Amino acid sequence: MYYDYSRLCADITAAEEKKHSLSRFSAGRSVMGREIFCLKTGGGKKKLFLSGAYHGLESLTSAFLMKFLEELLNHCQTDKEYYGHNVNRLLEKITLYIVPMVNPDGVDIAINGIDPACDLHRELIRDVGMCGFCEVWQANARGVDINHNFNARWKRIREHPSPSKHGGPYPESEPETQAIINLCRRENFDSMIAFHSQGGEIYYDFNRQTAPRSLELARKMAKASGYKVRRPTGTASFGGCKDWFIQEFGKEGFTVEIGHGTNPLPLKMLDEVYDENARLTLCLMEEM
C-alpha cells in the first residue's frame, strides 16, 4: 500500500476541516494538470520550506509531511510539548510552508501504472520503450526527473525520456520545477528541506558551497535523528532542488533521505521513519 495523489487530496481536505490555523494555496500544476498543493501555518518572520515526492517512488515522504503537519497542529491545540519542543512558541517565530507532493503525476504512475487511454501515457510508452511502469518510475509525466531539472550545474545525463535521471531538454523545463522555483523566489525562504528516500542521510552542500551554519545545522539534525551527514557524489551532486536553493539564495538547504531499504518504501514504514524525521525537522525549526 502506498500514498497516492487521491490520498493526499483527502488528507488535505480533512486537515482543513479540523485546523483553523492552516491555509492552502496552489504552487502550480503538473504536466497533467494536477494541483501542486502548498500548505501554510504559523505566523513568524522566519520562513521554512518543506517538500517531498520529487520522485514517483518516494511517496512515503508525502505521507510523512502530512502526518508531521497534523501532529504539529494537534500539539498547538493542546499546548503540549512535541519531542521536547513548544510548538506554539516555534510557530510564533516561524511560518511553515509544505509542498507534500511536488511530482503528483510521477507518483500516480509509480503506484497506479499507465492508463492506455491517456495520450501522455501512450507517448511515454512510445518514448521510453516499455510498458511496465509501476515500482520503477521516478520521473514526471514527460519522463523528466524533476530532481535533475533544476538549474544547478544542470547536465543531460540521459538524452531521452526515462524512468529516472533524464534532466529534461533544458533546465527548468518542467512545470513542477517552475512551481517550486517561483514559490521559493516569491516567499524568500530562510531555509528548506527536500525529503527523499532512502538511506538515512542528510546532504547540506552544493558544489562545495554552503551557508555559514549549514554543516553545524546538519550535524545537529543528524544527532536528533540518528542519520548521517554526507556530501552527495555522482549524479546526486547536481540538478536538485537543494542544489539550486543553495546556489540561488546562499542559505541553508538540505536534502534528507528518509528510511532504509529499497524504493518504493511502503506506507507501513511510516511509523518507523516518523520519529527520526520529525525530530530533525523540529531541530531545524528550533535552530532557526
C-alpha positions in Angstrom: 0.0 0.0 0.0 1.3 3.4 -1.0 0.4 7.1 -0.6 -1.0 8.4 -3.9 -2.4 11.8 -5.0 -6.1 10.9 -4.2 -5.0 10.0 -0.6 -3.1 13.3 -0.4 -6.2 15.3 -1.5 -8.4 13.5 1.0 -5.9 14.2 3.8 -5.6 17.9 2.9 -9.4 18.3 3.0 -9.6 16.5 6.3 -6.8 18.8 7.7 -8.6 21.9 6.5 -11.8 20.9 8.2 -10.1 20.4 11.6 -7.5 23.1 11.7 -8.3 26.8 11.6 -4.6 27.8 11.6 -3.9 26.0 8.3 -4.2 27.5 4.8 -3.8 26.0 1.4 -2.9 27.5 -2.0 -1.7 26.2 -5.3 2.0 26.5 -6.1 1.3 25.4 -9.7 0.1 22.5 -11.7 1.8 19.4 -13.0 2.2 18.3 -16.7 -1.2 16.5 -16.4 -2.9 19.4 -14.6 -2.8 18.1 -11.1 -2.6 20.8 -8.4 0.7 21.1 -6.6 -0.6 22.0 -3.1 1.2 24.2 -0.7 0.1 24.2 2.9 0.9 27.1 5.2 0.8 27.5 9.0 2.5 29.7 11.6 3.0 33.4 11.8 6.6 34.0 12.4 9.0 36.2 10.4 11.3 33.2 9.6 10.2 31.0 6.8 10.9 27.3 6.5 10.0 25.3 3.3 9.5 21.5 3.4 8.8 19.5 0.3 8.6 15.8 -0.8 7.9 13.4 -3.5 10.1 14.9 -6.2 10.3 11.3 -7.4 7.5 8.9 -8.2 8.8 6.1 -6.0 9.1 8.4 -2.9 5.5 9.0 -1.9 6.4 8.0 1.7 7.9 11.5 2.0 4.4 12.9 1.3 2.9 10.7 4.0 5.5 11.8 6.5 5.0 15.5 5.7 1.2 15.3 6.1 1.5 13.4 9.4 4.1 15.9 10.7 1.8 18.8 9.9 -1.2 17.1 11.5 0.8 16.3 14.7 2.3 19.8 14.8 -1.2 21.4 14.7 -2.6 18.9 17.2 0.1 19.9 19.7 -0.7 23.6 19.0 -4.2 23.0 20.2 -3.3 21.0 23.3 -0.2 23.2 24.0 1.7 20.0 24.9 5.4 19.7 24.1 6.3 17.8 21.0 9.5 15.8 21.3 10.5 18.4 23.9 9.6 21.4 21.8 7.0 24.1 22.4 5.2 24.1 19.1 3.2 27.3 19.7 6.4 29.2 20.5 8.0 27.8 17.4 5.1 28.8 15.2 5.1 32.3 16.7 8.6 32.7 15.2 8.4 30.6 12.1 6.0 30.4 9.2 6.0 26.9 7.7 5.3 26.1 4.1 4.9 22.5 3.0 4.6 21.1 -0.6 4.0 17.4 0.2 3.9 16.1 -3.4 6.0 18.0 -5.9 5.5 15.3 -8.6 1.9 14.1 -8.4 1.9 12.6 -11.9 5.0 10.6 -11.3 3.6 9.3 -8.0 0.4 8.3 -9.8 2.4 6.4 -12.5 4.6 4.6 -10.0 1.7 3.5 -7.9 -1.2 3.1 -10.3 0.6 2.4 -13.6 -0.1 3.6 -17.1 -3.5 4.5 -18.5 -3.6 3.5 -22.2 -6.5 5.9 -22.7 -4.3 8.8 -21.8 -2.4 10.5 -24.7 0.6 11.5 -22.5 0.9 7.9 -21.1 0.9 6.5 -24.7 3.6 8.9 -25.6 5.7 7.7 -22.6 5.3 4.1 -23.8 6.5 5.1 -27.2 9.4 7.3 -26.0 10.6 5.1 -23.2 10.1 1.8 -25.0 8.5 0.0 -22.0 5.0 -0.8 -20.8 5.6 -1.7 -17.1 6.0 1.5 -15.1 4.9 0.5 -11.5 7.7 0.5 -9.0 10.3 1.8 -11.4 9.0 5.3 -12.3 10.8 8.3 -10.7 10.2 10.9 -13.4 7.2 13.1 -14.2 4.6 12.5 -17.0 7.1 13.6 -19.7 9.8 11.3 -18.5 11.8 14.1 -16.9 13.4 13.6 -13.5 12.4 16.7 -11.5 15.3 16.5 -9.2 17.7 16.8 -12.1 15.8 19.6 -13.8 16.9 22.5 -11.6 19.4 25.0 -13.0 22.3 24.0 -10.7 25.2 22.6 -12.8 22.4 21.1 -14.9 23.6 18.5 -17.4 22.0 15.9 -19.6 22.6 12.6 -18.0 20.2 10.7 -20.3 19.2 12.0 -23.7 15.6 10.8 -23.8 12.6 10.4 -21.5 13.3 7.8 -18.9 12.1 6.3 -15.6 14.9 8.4 -13.9 17.8 10.7 -14.5 16.6 12.4 -17.6 17.1 16.1 -16.7 14.9 17.3 -19.5 15.6 19.2 -22.7 16.9 22.2 -20.7 17.0 23.5 -17.1 13.6 24.3 -15.5 11.7 22.9 -18.5 9.0 21.3 -16.4 6.0 22.9 -14.7 6.7 21.1 -11.5 10.2 22.6 -11.3 8.9 26.0 -12.2 6.3 25.8 -9.5 8.9 25.2 -6.8 11.3 27.9 -8.2 8.5 30.5 -8.4 7.4 29.7 -4.8 10.9 30.0 -3.4 11.6 33.3 -5.2 8.2 34.8 -4.1 8.5 33.7 -0.5 12.2 34.1 0.0 12.5 31.2 2.5 15.2 31.3 5.2 15.8 27.5 5.0 14.5 24.4 3.3 14.4 20.6 3.5 13.7 18.5 0.4 12.7 15.0 1.6 13.7 12.0 -0.5 14.1 8.3 0.2 16.1 6.3 1.2 19.4 6.0 3.1 19.2 7.8 6.4 21.4 10.7 5.2 21.5 14.5 5.3 23.1 16.4 2.5 23.9 20.1 3.2 26.2 21.5 0.5 26.3 22.0 -3.2 29.4 22.2 -5.3 31.4 22.9 -2.1 29.1 25.9 -1.4 27.5 26.2 2.0 25.8 28.8 4.0 27.6 29.8 7.3 25.7 27.4 9.6 24.9 24.6 7.1 27.3 22.0 8.5 26.6 22.9 12.1 22.8 22.5 11.5 23.2 19.3 9.6 25.2 17.8 12.5 22.5 18.9 15.0 19.8 17.4 12.8 21.9 14.2 12.5 22.2 14.0 16.3 18.4 14.4 16.6 17.6 11.7 14.1 20.5 9.3 14.1 21.1 10.0 10.4 24.5 10.5 8.8 25.8 13.8 7.4 27.0 13.3 3.9 28.2 15.1 0.8 26.5 13.8 -2.3 28.5 12.3 -5.1 27.9 11.4 -8.7 24.5 12.1 -10.2 23.2 13.1 -6.7 25.5 16.1 -6.6 23.8 18.4 -9.1 20.5 19.5 -10.7 18.4 19.1 -7.5 16.2 21.5 -5.6 18.5 21.7 -2.6 21.4 22.4 -5.0 19.5 25.2 -6.7 18.3 26.7 -3.4 21.9 27.0 -2.1 23.2 28.4 -5.3 20.3 30.9 -5.7 20.0 32.2 -2.2 23.2 31.3 -0.3 21.1 30.0 2.5 20.9 26.7 4.4 19.3 24.0 2.3 19.1 20.3 3.0 18.2 17.0 1.3 17.1 14.4 3.8 17.0 10.7 2.6 14.4 9.1 4.9 14.4 5.5 6.0 16.3 2.5 4.8 15.5 -0.2 2.2 14.6 -0.2 -1.5 12.3 2.3 -3.1 9.4 2.4 -3.1 9.3 2.3 0.7 5.8 1.1 1.6 3.3 3.2 3.7 3.5 0.7 6.5 7.1 2.1 7.2 5.7 5.5 8.1 5.8 4.8 11.8 9.3 3.5 11.5 10.6 6.7 9.9 8.4 9.2 11.5 10.1 9.9 14.8 13.6 10.5 13.4 12.4 12.9 10.7 10.0 14.7 13.0 12.9 15.2 15.4 15.3 16.5 12.8 12.7 18.9 11.4 11.8 20.3 14.8 15.6 20.6 15.5 16.0 22.9 12.4 12.9 24.9 13.4 14.4 25.4 16.9 17.7 26.5 15.5 16.1 29.0 13.2 
